[in-house]
Amino acid sequence: MIEIRGTGPAEFTERLDTVMGIYTAAMNPPADQIAGRRAIMRGHGANPAFRCLFAAPPDGRAVAFAYGFHGQAGQWWHDVVYRALRERSGVAVADAWLGDSLELAEIHVHPDYQGKGIGRALVHALCEGRPERSAVLSTHDQPTAARHLYRALGFTDLLTRFVFPGGHEHYAIAGTPLPLP
Ligand SMILES: CC(C)(COP(=O)(O)OP(=O)(O)OC[C@H]1O[C@@H](n2cnc3c(N)ncnc32)[C@H](O)[C@@H]1OP(=O)(O)O)[C@@H](O)C(=O)NCCC(=O)NCCS
């Protein structure tokens, strides 16, 4: 039995070691990127309406986490994606998706616990009760479990083969109206 528990920014910051342990196991990032990613995540905790969920078996040791916050102008991801969507689809579309959005920033399940419904449960729980009219995210534009999960939850592609400034990998930007069906 997996229990999902919600936390705010203070506990999230206290548990950054746990967060990074799960992230590293799930994503296997290059070692030289881990410190930078940790700093970015720490910064995310300061964004408005930040909420993080941890999933843990009965022993209490977290095996998955997901977090999101209210997206708004001035945030790096929001501004980059807003500009790209405006260029591609016009200001009305960019405003409709990003004008009042929950940014689903991270979701990671330890490999030993993947494929058991935890990721799906975390996205549902994170979106539940949110006041925003949409949820948006980016994910590698490849046939991954994440791509499959988001499509199954109703997310549609807003941009594909998108390259973030300074990066080289292809991402998909996806969104769904809230509440989830
Ligand atoms: C993506 C991730 C969060 C999904 O969480 P999860 O707990 O493994 O997924 P779930 O068990 O809830 O499964 C959700 C759906 O994905 C499918 N799925 C799970 N693992 C899969 C895999 N390896 N390949 C294809 N589909 C997969 C499930 O079958 C399920 O779909 P279904 O309901 O149609 O059968 C998790 O696999 C993960 O942490 N991956 C590595 C890190 C990552 O990519 N994070 C997301 C970055 S945007």
The ligand as a Gaussian input file, in Angstrom:
#p B3LYP/6-31G(d) Opt

LIG

0 1
 C        7.144000       8.577000     -15.987000
 C        6.875000       8.045000     -14.578000
 C        6.762000       9.209000     -13.614000
 C        5.535000       7.288000     -14.606000
 O        5.268000       6.803000     -13.330000
 P        4.899000       5.261000     -13.118000
 O        4.469000       5.088000     -11.712000
 O        6.002000       4.415000     -13.609000
 O        3.650000       5.110000     -14.122000
 P        2.266000       4.401000     -13.855000
 O        2.506000       3.045000     -13.256000
 O        1.351000       5.317000     -13.131000
 O        1.793000       4.145000     -15.331000
 C        1.185000       5.142000     -16.065000
 C        1.040000       4.658000     -17.488000
 O        2.329000       4.549000     -18.099000
 C        2.520000       3.219000     -18.575000
 N        3.907000       2.857000     -18.375000
 C        4.547000       2.686000     -17.205000
 N        5.828000       2.350000     -17.432000
 C        5.971000       2.315000     -18.779000
 C        7.048000       2.059000     -19.652000
 N        8.268000       1.761000     -19.173000
 N        6.841000       2.144000     -20.981000
 C        5.621000       2.453000     -21.476000
 N        4.546000       2.733000     -20.700000
 C        4.734000       2.656000     -19.372000
 C        1.609000       2.368000     -17.738000
 O        1.279000       1.174000     -18.458000
 C        0.431000       3.267000     -17.557000
 O       -0.390000       3.294000     -18.703000
 P       -1.735000       2.483000     -18.766000
 O       -2.552000       2.949000     -17.602000
 O       -2.282000       2.877000     -20.081000
 O       -1.370000       1.046000     -18.649000
 C        7.982000       7.073000     -14.110000
 O        8.024000       5.976000     -14.979000
 C        9.351000       7.705000     -14.001000
 O        9.692000       8.239000     -12.956000
 N       10.153000       7.633000     -15.086000
 C       11.509000       8.146000     -15.069000
 C       11.570000       9.640000     -14.806000
 C       10.738000      10.435000     -15.771000
 O       10.762000      10.217000     -16.973000
 N        9.983000      11.398000     -15.221000
 C        9.116000      12.245000     -15.987000
 C        9.885000      13.373000     -16.537000
 S        8.792000      14.463000     -17.463000

